[in-house]
Amino acid sequence: ENDCQNIKTAFGEKLRSLRTSKQLSQEKLAELADLDRTYISGVELGKRNISIVNICRLASALQVKIKMLFDDL
């Protein structure tokens, strides 16, 4: 269970890093990805178990390849 929580936390930190590097608010990223802002917050905090479809939506909204969300995890 601990490893699973660690990956959610690491993924969330990577998402936040990419989002802020592109100077996007959680609200704007949520709008671009057609997701709720509270969902973005939950993912960034490592509280949400994100689906592959939503990973794809976020990568598209950030204009990055999906693998970038997993680099250095």
Residue frames as qw, qx, qy, qz and C-alpha x, y, z in Angstrom:
[[0.000, 0.885, 0.466, 0.000, 0.00, 0.00, 0.00],
 [0.331, -0.769, 0.074, 0.541, 2.82, 2.39, 0.86],
 [0.380, -0.107, 0.577, 0.715, 4.41, 2.04, -2.60],
 [0.158, 0.627, 0.667, 0.370, 1.06, 2.81, -4.20],
 [0.171, -0.926, -0.258, 0.218, 0.68, 5.96, -2.11],
 [0.427, -0.537, 0.306, 0.660, 4.24, 6.98, -2.98],
 [0.336, 0.200, 0.643, 0.659, 3.54, 6.73, -6.72],
 [0.019, 0.825, 0.538, 0.172, 0.37, 8.81, -6.38],
 [0.318, -0.858, -0.044, 0.401, 2.29, 11.45, -4.45],
 [0.440, -0.312, 0.475, 0.695, 5.20, 11.45, -6.92],
 [0.270, 0.480, 0.663, 0.507, 2.81, 11.66, -9.87],
 [0.101, -0.908, -0.403, 0.047, 1.00, 14.57, -8.24],
 [0.381, -0.718, 0.158, 0.560, 4.24, 16.42, -7.66],
 [0.397, -0.009, 0.607, 0.688, 5.26, 15.88, -11.29],
 [0.138, 0.708, 0.621, 0.307, 1.87, 17.14, -12.48],
 [0.213, -0.921, -0.194, 0.262, 2.14, 20.26, -10.32],
 [0.447, -0.480, 0.359, 0.664, 5.68, 20.89, -11.58],
 [0.315, 0.256, 0.659, 0.633, 4.62, 20.66, -15.23],
 [0.004, -0.829, -0.546, -0.119, 1.52, 22.78, -14.61],
 [0.280, -0.877, -0.057, 0.386, 3.41, 25.55, -12.86],
 [0.459, -0.272, 0.466, 0.705, 6.23, 25.51, -15.43],
 [0.179, 0.422, 0.642, 0.615, 3.59, 26.29, -18.04],
 [0.058, 0.023, 0.237, -0.969, 2.17, 29.01, -15.77],
 [0.469, -0.343, -0.604, -0.546, -1.24, 27.36, -15.57],
 [0.438, -0.293, 0.494, -0.691, -3.53, 27.55, -12.57],
 [0.248, 0.094, 0.955, -0.130, -5.34, 24.44, -11.42],
 [0.477, 0.571, 0.406, -0.530, -8.53, 26.05, -12.73],
 [0.417, 0.658, -0.377, -0.502, -7.09, 26.63, -16.19],
 [0.044, 0.289, -0.945, -0.148, -5.61, 23.13, -16.42],
 [0.363, 0.273, 0.827, -0.331, -8.93, 21.66, -15.33],
 [0.508, 0.647, 0.122, -0.555, -10.72, 23.66, -18.01],
 [0.316, 0.592, -0.629, -0.394, -8.27, 22.58, -20.72],
 [0.056, 0.166, -0.984, -0.005, -8.49, 18.92, -19.65],
 [0.610, -0.281, -0.389, -0.631, -12.27, 18.97, -19.13],
 [0.572, -0.230, -0.721, 0.316, -11.84, 17.97, -15.49],
 [0.396, -0.871, -0.249, -0.153, -12.93, 19.52, -12.20],
 [0.145, 0.763, -0.423, 0.467, -10.48, 21.79, -10.38],
 [0.651, -0.535, 0.423, -0.333, -10.94, 19.83, -7.16],
 [0.987, 0.123, 0.078, 0.065, -9.94, 16.68, -9.06],
 [0.552, 0.655, -0.292, 0.425, -6.69, 18.36, -10.18],
 [0.269, -0.709, 0.441, -0.481, -6.01, 19.36, -6.57],
 [0.890, -0.277, 0.290, -0.215, -6.64, 15.82, -5.35],
 [0.906, 0.346, -0.071, 0.233, -4.28, 14.36, -7.95],
 [0.317, 0.725, -0.356, 0.498, -1.55, 16.88, -7.13],
 [0.447, -0.605, 0.461, -0.471, -1.88, 16.05, -3.43],
 [0.220, 0.243, -0.945, 0.011, -1.63, 12.31, -4.12],
 [0.444, 0.063, 0.641, -0.624, -5.18, 11.70, -2.87],
 [0.770, 0.404, 0.064, -0.489, -6.71, 10.57, -6.17],
 [0.584, -0.107, 0.751, 0.290, -6.04, 7.36, -8.06],
 [0.352, 0.591, -0.204, -0.697, -6.03, 8.83, -11.56],
 [0.834, 0.311, 0.453, -0.037, -7.24, 6.86, -14.58],
 [0.537, -0.048, 0.519, 0.664, -5.30, 6.41, -17.80],
 [0.234, 0.732, 0.512, 0.384, -7.95, 8.41, -19.66],
 [0.208, -0.969, -0.116, 0.060, -7.47, 11.38, -17.33],
 [0.579, -0.469, 0.350, 0.568, -3.69, 11.06, -17.62],
 [0.454, 0.335, 0.562, 0.604, -4.15, 11.34, -21.37],
 [0.017, 0.903, 0.379, 0.203, -6.40, 14.40, -20.95],
 [0.413, -0.855, 0.067, 0.305, -3.87, 16.11, -18.71],
 [0.586, -0.191, 0.462, 0.637, -0.94, 15.37, -21.04],
 [0.325, 0.586, 0.534, 0.517, -2.93, 16.81, -23.93],
 [0.156, -0.955, -0.249, -0.048, -3.90, 19.90, -21.93],
 [0.490, -0.740, 0.242, 0.392, -0.25, 20.40, -20.93],
 [0.626, 0.739, -0.225, -0.107, 0.88, 19.74, -24.52],
 [0.154, -0.596, 0.788, -0.018, 3.33, 17.05, -23.43],
 [0.620, 0.103, -0.749, -0.210, 3.73, 13.36, -24.20],
 [0.814, -0.484, -0.172, -0.270, 2.16, 11.05, -21.63],
 [0.847, -0.023, -0.333, 0.414, 5.57, 9.64, -20.72],
 [0.195, 0.521, -0.261, 0.789, 6.66, 13.09, -19.48],
 [0.598, -0.580, 0.037, -0.551, 4.20, 12.71, -16.61],
 [0.956, -0.290, -0.032, 0.015, 6.12, 9.61, -15.52],
 [0.595, 0.540, -0.358, 0.477, 9.70, 10.78, -16.08],
 [0.169, 0.429, -0.580, 0.671, 11.81, 10.56, -12.92],
 [0.727, -0.442, 0.019, -0.524, 9.12, 8.83, -10.82]]
